[in-house]
Amino acid sequence: MSDVVFRRKDLLDLQSLSSAEIRSILELATSLKQVSARAIKKVPTLKGRTVINLFCEPSTRTRASFELAEKRLSADAINIQASSSSTQKGETLLDTAKNLMALQPDIIVIRHSASGAAHLVAEVVPASVINAGDGCHEHPTQGLLDLFTIQEQKGSIAGVRVAIVGDIMHSRVARSNIYALTKLGARVTVCGPATMLPVGIETLGVAATTDLREAVEGADVVMALRLQLERQKTLIFPSLREYAAQYGLNRQSIRWMKSDVVIMHPGPINRGVEVSSEIADGPQSVILDQVTNGLAVRMAVLYLLGNRS
């Protein structure tokens, strides 16, 4: 592996990373993915390091992936859910972070419903902080695993045409992907109902359309996003059935796509809404590959932050 250029204390977003830093993480993830293919799936890289996983929002893939990545690297992992933490007694996030820091962890992984929560914690603790998703802001490790998957499937990211379909307005996954994909030379189009497309999204270097066929024709990768119903004060589309008919990836819309298109989804999938079961489980789908690659990417991020000088 070439010299690593990532020298940051924290991983809070992809917007602030350089293309070289992103490539460095992806390159390390490629090497670390081999660990999971061994008979003994463990290396002593982070032996003696302590990682606290503070999850203040529900999570299956991200939380399990981080916990397993920590164990594969031999770190000591402590898992805290909001439902069992002192935040339920009125303790503030900063007080929680300071009290956890008194236990002298090396890394804190945080998932929170408030945008900017990870940045706030990173400012007050000396431990490295990893943003595992904050509100509608970013989900950097999801963006990295998506890039890793695209690179694995298409050989490179530069020049690849990517269509991101769905609730762009409320999606932290969309933001992380847009920032990173455009930096690495991908051509990105976002698509969804007008009520789910942020005004001025084109300033981020992407094309925008409300026409699904226009978005997916000629795309090398089509990424469907979960409808963020928990972040919508009111349903901003007439019905889920109508959304599925106009923006769902299904037997009809797959006919508009290239034969070698790659179908992605960050999960959890609302089957029959964003993606039909026959597409989610079909030959073009790499949704489970994304989950597998998430482990390698999170191992890479933990490795870099756990071994910073």
C-alpha positions in Angstrom: 0.0 0.0 0.0 1.2 3.5 -0.8 1.8 6.1 2.0 -1.4 7.0 3.8 -2.3 10.6 3.5 -5.1 10.7 6.1 -3.8 12.4 9.2 -7.0 13.8 10.8 -8.1 13.4 14.4 -11.7 12.7 13.4 -13.9 11.5 10.5 -16.9 13.9 10.6 -17.9 14.3 7.0 -16.7 13.8 3.4 -17.2 17.4 2.3 -14.0 18.5 4.0 -11.9 15.5 2.8 -9.6 15.8 -0.2 -9.8 13.3 -3.1 -6.4 12.0 -1.9 -7.7 11.3 1.6 -10.7 9.5 0.3 -8.6 7.3 -2.0 -6.3 6.6 0.9 -9.2 5.2 2.9 -10.5 3.1 0.0 -7.0 1.7 -0.7 -6.6 0.6 3.0 -10.1 -0.9 2.9 -9.1 -3.0 0.0 -6.3 -4.5 2.0 -8.3 -4.9 5.2 -11.2 -6.7 3.3 -8.8 -9.7 3.0 -8.9 -10.1 6.8 -12.5 -11.2 6.7 -11.6 -13.9 4.2 -9.2 -15.6 6.5 -9.9 -18.6 8.7 -9.1 -16.4 11.8 -10.8 -13.1 11.1 -8.8 -11.0 13.5 -5.6 -8.8 13.6 -4.0 -7.2 16.6 -3.8 -3.7 15.1 -5.9 -1.9 17.7 -5.1 -4.2 20.7 -5.2 -2.1 23.8 -7.4 0.6 22.2 -10.9 1.4 23.5 -13.8 2.4 21.3 -17.2 3.6 22.6 -20.2 3.3 20.2 -22.8 5.9 21.2 -25.9 5.3 19.2 -28.7 7.7 19.8 -30.7 6.6 16.8 -31.9 3.1 15.8 -29.4 1.2 13.6 -28.7 -2.4 12.5 -26.1 -2.3 9.7 -24.0 0.6 10.8 -23.9 -0.4 14.5 -23.2 -4.1 13.8 -20.6 -3.2 11.2 -18.7 -0.9 13.5 -18.8 -3.3 16.4 -17.6 -6.2 14.3 -14.9 -4.0 12.7 -13.6 -3.1 16.2 -13.5 -6.7 17.2 -11.7 -7.7 14.0 -9.0 -5.1 14.8 -8.8 -6.4 18.5 -10.1 -3.2 20.1 -12.1 -3.2 23.3 -15.7 -2.1 22.3 -18.3 -0.6 24.6 -21.8 -0.2 23.1 -24.3 2.4 24.4 -27.8 3.0 23.2 -29.8 6.1 23.9 -32.6 4.1 25.5 -30.2 2.8 28.1 -28.1 6.0 28.6 -28.4 9.0 30.9 -29.8 11.1 28.0 -33.1 9.5 29.0 -32.7 11.2 32.4 -32.1 14.6 30.8 -28.3 14.6 30.5 -27.1 16.7 27.6 -25.0 15.3 24.7 -22.0 17.3 25.8 -22.2 16.1 29.4 -22.6 12.5 28.1 -19.5 12.9 25.9 -17.4 14.4 28.7 -18.4 11.7 31.1 -17.5 9.0 28.5 -14.2 10.8 27.9 -13.4 10.4 31.7 -13.2 6.7 30.9 -10.3 7.6 28.5 -11.5 5.9 25.3 -9.4 6.3 22.1 -12.3 6.6 19.7 -16.0 7.5 20.1 -18.4 6.5 17.3 -21.6 8.6 17.4 -24.9 8.4 15.6 -27.4 11.1 16.5 -30.6 12.7 15.1 -29.2 16.2 15.4 -27.2 17.6 12.5 -23.8 18.6 13.7 -23.8 16.4 16.8 -20.6 14.6 15.9 -18.8 17.9 15.2 -20.0 19.3 18.6 -18.6 16.3 20.5 -15.3 16.3 18.5 -14.7 19.9 19.7 -14.8 19.0 23.4 -13.1 15.6 23.6 -9.5 14.6 22.8 -10.6 11.2 21.6 -11.1 10.6 17.8 -14.7 10.9 16.8 -16.4 9.1 14.0 -19.7 10.3 12.6 -22.0 7.4 12.1 -24.8 9.6 10.8 -26.0 12.9 12.1 -29.5 14.1 11.2 -29.8 15.3 7.6 -26.1 16.3 7.5 -23.8 13.4 6.5 -23.1 9.7 6.9 -19.4 9.5 5.8 -18.7 5.8 6.3 -21.8 5.0 4.2 -20.6 7.3 1.5 -17.2 5.6 1.6 -18.6 2.1 1.4 -20.7 3.1 -1.5 -17.6 4.4 -3.3 -15.7 1.3 -2.4 -18.5 -0.8 -3.9 -18.7 1.2 -7.1 -15.0 1.1 -7.5 -15.1 -2.7 -7.0 -17.9 -3.2 -9.5 -16.8 -0.7 -12.2 -13.0 -0.7 -11.8 -12.8 3.1 -11.0 -15.0 6.0 -10.0 -13.8 8.7 -12.5 -16.3 9.0 -15.4 -18.9 6.6 -13.9 -22.4 7.9 -14.3 -24.4 7.6 -11.0 -28.1 8.3 -10.5 -29.2 8.9 -7.0 -33.0 8.5 -6.7 -35.3 9.4 -3.9 -35.6 11.6 -0.8 -32.5 13.8 -1.5 -33.8 16.5 0.8 -33.5 14.5 4.0 -30.8 12.0 3.1 -27.4 12.3 4.8 -26.3 9.4 2.6 -27.0 11.4 -0.6 -25.0 14.3 0.7 -21.9 12.2 1.6 -22.1 10.4 -1.8 -22.5 13.7 -3.7 -19.5 15.3 -2.0 -17.2 12.2 -2.5 -18.4 11.0 -6.0 -17.9 14.4 -7.6 -14.5 14.8 -6.0 -13.4 11.5 -7.5 -14.7 12.4 -11.0 -18.1 10.7 -11.2 -21.0 12.2 -13.1 -23.9 12.4 -10.7 -27.6 13.0 -11.3 -30.1 13.3 -8.5 -33.8 12.5 -9.1 -36.9 12.6 -7.0 -40.2 14.5 -6.6 -39.7 18.3 -6.6 -40.6 18.4 -2.9 -37.7 16.1 -2.2 -35.0 17.9 -4.2 -33.2 20.7 -2.3 -33.3 24.1 -4.0 -29.9 24.8 -5.6 -28.7 21.2 -5.4 -27.0 21.8 -8.8 -24.4 24.0 -7.1 -22.9 20.9 -5.6 -21.9 19.8 -9.1 -24.7 17.5 -9.9 -27.6 17.4 -12.4 -31.1 17.3 -11.1 -34.4 16.0 -12.6 -37.8 14.9 -11.5 -38.0 12.4 -14.4 -36.9 8.9 -13.4 -36.3 7.7 -16.9 -34.1 10.7 -17.7 -32.0 10.0 -14.6 -31.5 6.2 -15.1 -31.0 5.9 -18.9 -27.3 5.5 -19.5 -26.4 5.4 -15.8 -23.8 2.9 -14.7 -25.0 2.9 -11.1 -28.5 3.6 -9.8 -28.7 4.2 -6.1 -32.2 4.2 -4.5 -32.6 6.0 -1.2 -34.9 5.2 1.7 -37.8 7.6 2.2 -36.9 9.4 5.4 -40.4 9.5 6.8 -39.1 10.0 10.4 -37.5 13.3 9.3 -40.6 14.6 7.5 -43.0 16.6 9.6 -45.7 15.8 7.0 -45.7 13.4 4.1 -44.3 15.4 1.2 -45.7 13.0 -1.5 -49.4 12.1 -2.0 -48.9 8.4 -1.1 -46.3 5.6 -0.9 -48.1 3.8 -3.7 -47.8 6.8 -6.0 -44.2 7.3 -5.1 -43.5 3.6 -5.9 -45.2 4.0 -9.3 -43.2 7.1 -10.3 -39.8 6.6 -8.6 -39.6 3.0 -7.6 -37.0 0.7 -9.2 -39.0 -2.1 -10.5 -39.7 -4.3 -13.6 -40.7 -1.3 -15.6 -37.9 1.1 -14.8 -35.2 -1.5 -15.1 -36.0 -1.7 -18.8 -34.7 1.9 -19.1 -31.4 1.0 -17.7 -28.2 -0.4 -19.1 -27.8 -4.2 -19.0 -24.8 -3.9 -16.8 -26.3 -1.4 -14.4 -25.4 -1.7 -10.7 -28.3 -1.3 -8.3 -27.6 0.0 -4.8 -29.5 1.0 -1.7 -28.1 2.0 1.8 -30.8 0.1 3.6 -33.1 -0.6 5.2 -35.2 -1.2 2.1 -38.9 -0.4 2.0 -39.6 -3.3 -0.4 -42.2 -2.4 -3.0 -41.7 1.3 -2.5 -38.1 2.3 -3.3 -37.1 -1.0 -4.8 -39.2 -4.1 -5.7 -38.1 -7.4 -4.4 -37.2 -8.8 -7.8 -34.8 -5.9 -8.3 -33.4 -5.9 -4.8 -32.7 -9.6 -5.1 -31.8 -9.6 -8.8 -28.5 -10.0 -10.6 -27.9 -6.2 -10.9 -28.2 -5.7 -7.1 -25.1 -5.2 -5.0 -27.0 -4.3 -1.8 -25.5 -7.1 0.2 -22.0 -6.3 -1.2 -22.5 -2.8 0.3 -23.0 -4.3 3.7 -19.9 -6.5 3.3 -17.8 -3.6 2.1 -19.0 -1.5 5.0 -17.1 -3.7 7.4 -13.8 -3.2 5.4 -14.3 0.6 5.2 -15.0 0.9 8.9 -12.0 -1.2 9.7 -9.9 1.2 7.6 -11.3 4.3 9.3 -10.8 2.8 12.8 -7.3 1.7 11.8 -6.3 5.2 10.7 -7.8 7.0 13.7 -6.6 4.4 16.2 -3.0 4.7 15.0 -2.7 8.4 14.6 0.5 9.9 16.0 
